[in-house]
Amino acid sequence: MGFVFYDVETTGTDRNFDQILQFAAIHTDHDLNELDRFEMRCRLLPHVVPSPKALTVTRMTIDRILDPSLPTHYEMACSIVERLTAWSPAIFVGWNSLEFDEHMLRQALYQCLHPPYLTNTNGNCRTDLMKFCQALSALQPGTIVIPPGARGQESFRLDLVAPANGFDHRNAHDALGDVEATVYLCRLLRDCAADHWSEALRFSQKAAALSYIEEEPAFIITECYFGRPYQFALTKIGQDPANSSSVLAYDLEVDPDELRRLDDVSLVSRLARKIKPVRRVRANASPIMHDVVAFSSFHGFSPDELLDRAEEIRSDEELCERLCRAAQREALEPSGHVEQLIYSGFWGDADKERMREFHARDWTGRAAVVETFEDLRLAELGRRLVFHHAPTALPARARSSIESDLARRMIGHGYAEPPWTTLAKADADAIALLSSCCAEEAAIVHAVRAHIAREMQRCLPFCERC
């Protein structure tokens, strides 16, 4: 199986409400020899307010992202699906991709009525090279150079790690440049830490990770928080009832007698404190796991001591059941915003067929298909797509309603705390940036402010009618 390395540049850092502006990917064979590459940019969505800071980082001007000759966001999403499907099955790899790029890609596909789970379905799986690099700094220190960041601590930012290890990263924060840097580092890490790389690839497949967690009485997992690697000795005690891809595991450094003495209320409280007795292992997020016997000593415990405690925990069914109950999380209230409903269940087979039909039609036909969706999320997103591309294909009342809703959304009118970037928020951010940016960045920011002023003028009348 080959690899697909990918990266996105976006209007901001919100994984639900910002959008991709540039997507790039490189397809390689299993030995990391390049087979093909793909890069595409698109226009700014009419209802998205870009972050001035994000545009200064990527050096994208407002004129560039409004260029009418660029493909629309929908057209770009369709091209991405076509290319990535042609390269599948593959292992999808990025730098911090599991926390950001993948979510942005999923949102783009979801909002454009494509199946969002492209990177982990139909034989595809994924891993995150930054996570692997962070874990390797604990498992095999000195493998590659990890440079200091602004505060003197180790930084795993791609634009710092790549040049520190010999890559000419003059195109940092360009999606294709970042993909090239990721491929370079992947080759380096594979050559310097072949065994660890092989294990990472093994657990890029959810089924392999779940099987390992189930079969191993105890294992060591390496996870990273705030850029620092931490290691935990765990044993499985149950399944996360809220997520079939997540396992509940017991931290073997915690004395179980301490927990047995607690009542149920106190147990819930104890699970929230450090050291957390129960941890969630996301089997579908390429966990970095190793056998306990690979460590002659782990935080003062021998492998035999860890295995003995694991056996003690697993054989205590009552304690395991109490811990699993105490670890349950309260269900969140569903969001009122369609973007935040991406993980709120799967649509049925009939709607999957309607999605395929939607893409096969012209915009007039798509407007008709939208009205047949059973899933309300797809209907709302579909109407928005039609509105942006062929508004006259919609009934006048629907067209007027969408136009008004999106304008008020950009202003933030009627929302107590909008989770997206409003025009006023972007303008305030732009003003703050001007006090510290260079001349090139200032030109970008001033142009963004002019765009914001025009959009304010366009949107305010819709608020006055309410």
MARVOZA-701323 format. One record per residue: residue in one letter; x, y, z of N, C-alpha, C, O in turn. Coordinates in steps of 0.05 Angstrom, whole numbers, plus 5000, padded with zeros to 4 digits. Example, Ala and Ser with C-alpha at 12.3 -4.5 7.8 and 13.67 -1.06 7.14 Angstrom:
A526448865156524649105156526449345156528549345169;S525749555142527349795143525850015157526850235161;
END
This chain:
M501749765000500050005000501850255000503750265015;G501050444984502650694982501650905003500050845020;F502751145000502151355019501051595004501751644980;V499351755017498552015008499252215030498052205051;F501152385024501852605042500252845034500152915011;Y499052985054497453215046497553435067498353395090;D496753675059496753905076494654105066494054105042;V493654275084491754475076492654745087493954765108;E492054955072492255235083489355345084487755295065;T488755485105485955555110485555845117487455995120;T482955915121482256195129482756245158482556465167;G483256035174483556065203483855785215484355585201;T483655785241484255535256481755395267481955185280;D479355505262476955365271476255135252475855185229;R476154895263475854655247473054625236472554465218;N471154775247468354755237467554985218466154935199;F468555225223467455455209469455585190468655755174;D471955525192473855625171473855435147472555225148;Q475255515126475155355102477955315091479855465097;I478355105075480855065060480955265037479055305023;L483355385034483855565011485855434992485855494968;Q487555255003489555114986489854834997490054785021;F489754634978490154354985492354244968492554304944;A494154094980496353964965496753684975496353624998;A497553504957498153234964500253114946500453184922;I501852924957503752774941503252474946503052384969;H502952334924502552044925505151894922506651954902;T505851714940508351564938507651264939505451174946;D509651104931509350814935510150744963510750924979;H510250484970510850404998513650485006514250515030;D515550514986518250594993518650894992520950984992;L516451044991516551334992517651464966518651684967;N517551314944518251434918515751574907513551464906;E516151824899513851984889512751864863514151804845;L510051844863508651754839507051974825506851974801;D506052154841504352364830504052584851504552544874;R503152814842502553034861500153194851499453184828;F498953334870496453484864496353734882496953724906;E495653954870495454204885493254374874492954394849;M491654494891489354654881488654874901488854834926;R487855094891486855324907483955374900482955294879;C482555514918479755584912479155864923480755984937;R476855954915475856214924474856204952474155994963;L474756444964473556474991470556424989469256534971;L469456265007466556235008465256505016466356645033;P463056575003461856835008461056895037460957125045;H460556685053459656725080461856685101461356695125;V464356635092466556595110468156845113468856975093;V468856925138470457155143473257055150473656915170;P475257125133477957015138479357155162478857395167;S481057005175482657115197484957275185486457165169;P485257535192487557685182490157555188492057565172;K490357445213492857315221493557085202495857045194;A491556915196491956685178492956775151494756645139;L491856995141492757085114495557195114497057165095;T496357315136499157415138501157185140503357195129;V500356965153502056735156502456595128504756525121;T500356565113500456435087501156625064501556535041;R501256885070501757095050499757095028500357155005;M497257025035495057035015493657305018492757385039;T493557454996492157704996489157664992488257454981;I487557865000484657834996483957834967482057694959;D485457974950484857964921485357684910483957594892;R487357554920488057284910485857094917485056924900;I484757104941482756904949479956974939478056814942;L479657214929477057294916477157274886475157334873;D479457194875479857184846477657004833477556764839;P475957124816473756964804474656744785473156574778;S477256754777478256544759478856294775479256084763;L479056304801479556074817477155894819474855994816;P477455634822475155454826473655534852474855654870;T471155464853469655504878470555284898471855094891;H469755324923470355124944469154854936470354644940;Y466754854925465354604917466954474894467354224895;E467854624875469354514852471954394862472854184852;M473254534881475754424892475254164907476753964903;A473154154923472453914938472053674919472953454925;C470553724898470053504878472653404866472953164861;S474453594860477053514848478753354868480153164860;I478653434893480153294914479153004916480752814918;V476552974917475352704919476152534896476952304899;E476052644872476752494848479652394849480252164843;R481552584857484352504857484952314880486352114875;L483952364904484652194926483351914923484551714932;T481051904911479851644906481451484886481751234889;A482551624866484251484846486851374859487851174850;W487751504880490251424894489651214916491551104927;S487251154921486550974943486550684933486250634909;P486950484952487350524981490250614987492050544972;A490550765008493150865016493150935045491050935059;I495550985055495851085083496151385081498051485068;F494351535092494351825091496051935114495751865137;V497952115107499852225126499952525124499852635103;G500052655147500452945148502053015173502852845189;W502553275176503953385199501853525217500853735210;N501153405239498953485257496353455243494353595249;S496253265224493853235208491453115223489153195217;L491952945243489652825257488253035275485952995282;E489653245282488453455298487253685282485553825291;F488253725257487353955242486653895213484353905205;D488653825197488253795168485953605161484353655144;E485953375175483853175169481053285175479153245160;H480853435197478153555204477353755183475053775176;M479253915174478654115153477753975127475954065114;L479153765120478453605096475653485100474053495081;R475153375123472453255128470253465125468153415114;Q470753705137468753915135468253995106465954035098;A470454015091470154095063468453885048466653965032;L468953635052467453425039464553425048462653405032;Y464153435074461453445086459853675076457553635067;Q460953915076459454145067458954145037457254295027;C460453985022460053954993458653694986458653614963;L457453565006455753325002457353084991456352934974;H459853065000461352824994461752665021461752795042;P462052405020462552255044465052365058467152375045;P464952445083467152585096469452405105471652515110;Y469052145108471051975120472851845099473351605100;L473751995080475251885058477951765067478751555056;T479251885087481951795094481951535112484051425116;N479651455121479651215138477451015131476550855149;T476551015106474550825097475450705070477350805058;N474150505061474650375035477650285033478850325011;G478750175054481450075054483550285061485950215063;N482750535064484750745072485150745102483350675117;C487450835110488050875139489851115141490651235120;R490551205165492051445168493851445192493351305212;T495851615191497651665213498551955212498152095192;D499752045234500552325237503552335242504452245263;L505052445223507952445226508952625249510952565261;M507452835256508352995279508052845304509752855322;K505752695307505452525331507652325333508752275355;F508352205310510552005310513152125318514652015334;C513652365308516152505314516252575344518352555356;Q514052665355513952735383514452485400515952495420;A513152265393513552015408516451925406517551815425;L517551955383520351855378522352015395524451905403;S521652265402523452425419523652305447525652355461;A521652145455521752005480522751715477524251615494;L522051585455522751305451525651275441526951075449;Q526551455425529251435413530351715411530651825388;P531151845433532052125433534452165415536151985413;G534552395402536752455385536552355356538352395341;T534352225350533952125323534052345302535452325282;I532652555307532752795291533053035309532553025333;V533753265297534053505312531253625317529753675299;I530753685343528253825350529154095360530254125382;P528654305345529654575352528054705374525754625379;P529254905387527755055407525755245394526355355373;G523555295407521555485398522155755410524255805421;A520155935408520456215417520956225447522356405457;R519856035462520156035491522455855501522755805525;G524055745482526355585490525755295493527655135495;Q523255205493522554925495522654795467522554935447;E522854535466522754395441520254465425518054465436;S520654525399518354585382518154385360520154325346;F515654285355515254095334513854235310512554095294;R514054495308512954635285514454545260516954535260;L512954485239514154385215516154585203518254505193;D515554845204517255045193519855085208521755215199;L520054955232522554955247523954685246526454675242;V522454465248523654195248524854135220527054025219;A523454195199524454125172527254255166529054115159;P527454525169530154635163532254555183534654535175;A531554495208533554405228534754135220536854065230;N533353995202534253725194535053715164535053505152;G535653955153536853965127535054015104535954005081;F532454075109530654125087530454425081530254585099;D530654505056530454775047527454855047526054795028;H526554975069523655025072522955315067521555435083;R523955415045523355695039520355745033519455965034;N518955525026516055545020514355455043512255345039;A515255505068513655435091510955575090510755805081;H508855445099506155545100504855565072502855695069;D506155435053504855375027504255075029505954915036;A501855005021500954725025502854525012503654325024;L503654584987505354394973508154394985509454184987;G509154624993511754635006511754485032513754345039;D509554495047509354345072509154045067510153885083;V507853965046507753685039510453575032511253365040;E511953735016514653645009516453615034518053435036;A516153805053517653785078516853535094518553405106;T514253475094513353235108514452975096515252795111;V514452965070515552725056518552695063519452475068;Y519952915062522852915069523352805097525052635101;L521852915116522152825144521352535147522552385163;C519352445133518452165135520651985125521151775138;R521952045103524151875094526351865115527551655119;L526952095127529052115147528351945171530051785181;L525851965181525051815204524951515199525651355216;R524051445175523951155167526751035168527050815177;D528651185157531451085156532751075183534350895189;C532051265201533451275227532051115249533251055269;A529451055245527950915265526050715252523650725255;A527250525237525650345221523650175237521350145228;D524550075260522749905276520350065286518049975285;H520850305296518650465307516850555284514350565288;W517950605261516350685238514550445229512150485223;S515650205230514049975223511649935242509449865234;E512149985268510049965288507850175283505550125286;A508750415276506850635271505050565248502650625248;L506250445227504550365204502650145211500350145202;R503549965228501749745237499349855250497049765245;F499650055268497450155283495950385269494250515281;S496750445244495150635229492550515221490650655212;Q492350245223489850105218488350045244489449925262;K485950145245484350125270484049835279484349775303;A483549655261483149375268485649265282485449105301;A488049335271490449235283490849345311491749205330;A490249605315490549735341488649605361489349545384;L486149565353484149445371484949155379484649075402;S485949005360486748735365489048725384489148555403;Y490948905381493348915399492448985427493348855446;I490749185430489849275457488349045471488549015495;E486748895455485248675466486948445475486548325496;E488948385459490548145463492848185483493648005497;E493948435484496248485502495248535530493548715534;P496148385550495248445578496048715588494648835604;A498248815578499249085585500849195562502149045547;F500849455559502449585537503149875546501949985564;I505149985532506050255537505050425514505450355490;I503750645520502850835499504251095503504651185525;T505051215480506351485481504451685468503751665445;E503751885484501952095475503152365481504952385498;C502252565466503452825469501353035477499053035466;Y502053195496500353415505501953665506504053685518;F500853875493502154135492505054105482506954235491;G505453925462507953895449510053725463512253705455;R509253605486511053445501510153155502507753105506;P511952965499511152675499510952575528512552635545;Y508852415532508452285558507851985553506751915532;Q508751815571508351525568506751415591507051495614;F504951225584503151105604503150805600503150705577;A503250655622502950365621499950305626498850375646;L498750165607495850125607495049835604496549675594;T492549785612491249525606488349585600487149755614;K487149455581484349505574482549405596482849185607;I480449575602478449495621475649505609473749395621;G475349615585472649625573472649795548474649915540;Q470249805536469849965512468550225519466850245537;D469350435505467950695509465150675498464850635474;P463050705514460350665504459550885484457650845468;A460951105484460251325466461751315440461051465421;N463751135437465351125413466550845410468250765425;S465650705389466550435385469450415378470750205379;S470650645370473550645363475250725387477750735384;S474050765410475550845433475450635455473250515460;V477650585468477850385489478450515515479950715516;L477250415537477850505564480150335575479950085575;A482250465584484550315594485450425621485150665627;Y486450245638487250315665490150375666491850235654;D490850595680493650675684494950505706494150525729;L496850335699497950145717499750265739500550125757;E500250525737501850655758500050725782501050785803;V497450705778495550775800494950525816494250315805;D495250545843494650325861491650275861490050445869;P490750035852487849985851486549985879484150035881;D488049925900486849925927485750205934483750225948;E487150405924486250685929483450725918481750865930;L482850605895480250645882478150465893475850545895;R478950225901476950045913475650155938473250095944;R477050325953475950435977474050665973472550745992;L473850765949472251005943469350925936468850715924;D467451095945464651045936464351155907466251265896;D462051115895461751175867462151475861463351545841;V461051645878461351935874464252015876465252165859;S465651915896468551985899470151865876472251985868;L469351645865470751515843470651695818472651725804;V468351805813468051985790469852225793471152305774;S469952335817471752565823474652485819476252645808;R475352255829478152165827479052125798481352175792;L477252035781478051995753478752255738479952245717;A477852475749478452735737481052855746481953055735;R482352735766484852845777487252695766487052465756;K489552825768492152695761492952515784492452585807;I494252295778494552155752491852025746490751895763;K490752065722488151955715488251655715489851535699;P486651525731486751225731485751105705486650885697;V483851245691482751135666483351325643482851565645;R484351215622485051375598483551255574483051015573;R482851435555481651345530483751315509485451495505;V483751085496485651035474484051025448482250855444;R484551215430483151235405484551045385486651115374;A483350815381484550615364484650705335486250605319;N482950895327482850985300484551235295484451365274;A486251305315487951545313490851475314492551625324;S491551235303494351145300495851175326497951315327;P495051035347496451055372499250935371499750745356;I501151055386503850955387504150775411504250865434;M504250515406504150315428506450115426507450055404;H507350025449509549835450509049635472507649685491;D510349395470510149195491511549285516513649425514;V510549215539511949285564514649165566516449275579;V515048935554517648795556519848945540522248885543;A519049145524521049305510522349505529524349625521;F521249535553522349715573523449555596521849415610;S526049575602527149425625526049535651525849385670;S525449795651524149915674522450145664523250295646;F520050165676518250385667517350535692515650435708;H518350775696517650945718517950785745516250815763;G519950625746520450475771519150195772519650045791;F517550125752516249865751517749685732518549775710;S518149435739519249235721516949135703514649165710;P517649015680515548905663513748695678511348695674;D515048535695513448335710511448465729509248375732;E512348685742510548825760508148945745505948935755;L508649055722506449165706504548945697502148985698;L505648725688503948505679502348385702499948305699;D503548365726502048265749499748445757497548355762;R500348715756498148895763495948895742493648915748;A496748865717494748845695492948605700490448625696;E494048385707492448145713490648185736488348095736;E491648325757489948385780487548555772485348505781;I488048765756485948945748483848795730481448815735;R484848655710483048525692481248305705479048255697;S482348185725480847975739478848085759477147935769;D479048335765477148465784474848585768474848825762;E472948425760470748515743469148735755468248925742;E468648725782467148935795468449205793467149405787;L471149215798472549465795472449565767472049805762;C472949395747472849475719470149595712470049805698;E468049465721465349565714464849845728463750025715;R465749875753465350135767467050355753466050575750;L469450285744471050485731469850565704469950795697;C468850375689467650435663465150605667464650795651;R463550555687461150725693462051005700460951205691;A464051025717465051285727466251445704466251695705;A467351315684468651455662466751555641467551695622;Q464151475643462251565622461851865623461851985644;R461651975599461352265596458452335590457052175577;E457552565600454852645594454652725565456452845554;A452352645553451952715525451553025522450253145538;L452853135502452653425497450053485482449053325466;E449053725487446753815472447553855443449653965438;P445853765424446553805396446754095389445154255399;S448554165372448954435363446754525344445454355331;G446254785344444254885325445554965299444155065281;H448154925296449654995272450354745256451554565267;V449754745231450054495215452954405213453454165212;E454854595214457654515212458454345236460054165233;Q457354405259458054265284456653995287456953855306;L454953935267453453675268454753465251453453255246;I457153515242458453325223458653045235458452845221;Y459053025262459352765275456852665289456952485306;S454552785282452052715295450552495279448252535271;G451852275276450552045263451052035233452052225220;F450451795222450851745193448151765179446051705190;W448251855154445851855137445351585125447251425123;G442951535117442151275106443051225078444051405064;D442550975069443350905042441851065020443051124999;A439351125026437851275006439051555001439151644979;D439851675023441151945021443951925008444752104994;K445351705012447951664999447551654968449151774954;E445351524960444751514931444051794921444751874899;R442551944937441752214930444152394928444252574910;M446152354945448652514943450052464917450952654904;R450152214908451452144883449852274860451052374841;E447252274862445552394841445952694840445952814819;F446252814864446753104865449153184848448953374833;H451353044851453753114837453553054807455053174791;A451752884799451452804771449753004755449853014731;R448253174770446353354757447653634752449753694761;D446153804736446854084735445654224759444354094775;W445954484761445154624786442054624789441054624811;T440654634767437754624768436854354779435054334796;G438154144769437553874778438353834807437053694823;R440653954815441553934842439554064862439053964884;A438454284853436454424870434054234876432954244897;A433354084856431153894859431953664878430353574895;V434353564875435253334891435353414921434653264938;V436253664926436453764953433853724969433953664993;E431653774956429053764969428153474976426153434989;T429653274966428952994972430552874994430052645003;F432553015005434252905026432552855051430953025059;E432952625063431752565089433252685112432052775132;D435952695110437552815131437553115128438353225107;L436653255149436353545148439053685144439053905133;R441253565153443853685150444453715120445453915110;L444053495105444653495077442853685062443753815043;A440353715070438553905057439554185061439554345042;E440354255085441254525091443854585076444054805063;L445754405077448254445063447854455032449154615018;G446054285022445554284994444254544984445054644963;R442354644999441154904992443255124991443155304974;R445055115011447155325012448955304987449655514975;L449655064979451255024955449855134930451055274914;V447255074927445755174904445655474905445855604885;F445155584929445055874932447556014923447456224909;H449955894929452456024922453055994892454456164881;H452055784879452755734851450555814831451155894809;A448055774839445855834820443355914837441455764838;P443456144849441256224867438556224854436556174868;T438356284829435756294816434456024813432155994806;A436055804818434855534817433255484842431755284843;L433455654862431955614887429455784886429355984872;P427355704900424955874902425656144915427556154931;A424256354908424956624917425056634947426856764958;R423156514961423056524990425556395002426756505021;A426256164992428656015003431156184997432956195014;R431356294973433656464966433956694985436156754995;S431756834990431757065008432456995036433957135050;S431456765046432056675073434956605077436156685097;I436156465058439056395060440756645058442656665074;E440156825040441657065038441657225064443757325073;S439357255076439057395101440457255124441857385139;D440156995125441456845147444456865146445756905166;L445556835122448556845119449557125125451757155136;A448157335117448957605122448957665152450857775163;R446857585166446657625195448757465209449857545230;R449357235199451457065210454257205209455757205228;M454857335186457357475184457657705203459757765213;I455357835208455358055227455357945256456458075274;G454157715260453757605286451157695299450757655323;H449457805282446857915292445057685301444457505286;G444057705326442257505336443657265349442357075358;Y446257275351447857055364449257165388450657365386;A448857035411450057135436453157115434454457315440;E454156885427457056845424457556685399457856435401;P457756805376458156655351460756495353462856615360;P460756245346463156075347464956125323467256025322;W464056275303465656325279466756615281466156765299;T468556685262469656945260467657135247466857095224;T466857345262465057545250466657765238469057775241;L465257935223466658165210467958345231470158435228;A466458395253467558575274469958445287471858585293;K469858185293472058045305474558055287476758105297;A474158005262476358015243477658295241480058325239;D475958495242476958775240478558845266480658965264;A477558755289479058805314481758665313483758775322;D481758415303484258265301486158405282488558415286;A485058515260486758655240488058905252490458955248;I486559055267487559295280489859225299491859355300;A489459015315491458925334494058835319496258885329;L493658705296496058615281497758835271500158815269;L496459055263497859285251500059405269501859535259;S499759355295501659475313504359325314506359425325;S504459095302506958935304507758795278509758655278;C506358835256507058685232508958845214509259095217;C510158705195512058835176510458965154507958945153;A511859095135510459245114508859065096506659125088;E509958825089508558645071505958545085503858535072;E506158475111503858385125501858615129499358565127;A502758855133500959085136499359135111496959195113;A500559095088499059125063496758915061494558985052;I497358675069495358465069493058535089490758505082;V493858635112491858695133490058935124487658925128;H491259135113489659365104487659285082485459375082;A488559105064486659015044484458845056482158865046;V485058695076482958535090480958725103478558675102;R481958935115480159135128478359265108475959315114;A479359325084477659435063475459235055473159315051;H476258985053474258775047472158755069469758735063;I472958765093471158755116469158985115466758955120;A470159225109468459465107466359425086463959495089;R467159315063465159275041463059065049460759105044;E463958855062462058655071460258755093457858675093;M461258925110459559045131457259205117454959185125;Q458059355097456059525083453959355069451659425068;R454859125059452958945045451158795065448758765059;C452158725088450658555106448858705126446758595134;L449658945133448159085154445159125147443459105165;P444459185122441559225116439858975124437559015131;F440958735122439458495130438858495159436858385168;C440658605175440258615204438158825211436558795230;E438059045196436159255202433259175196431459295207;R432958975179430258885172429058705193426658655194;C430758605212429758415232428258555254427258425273;
END
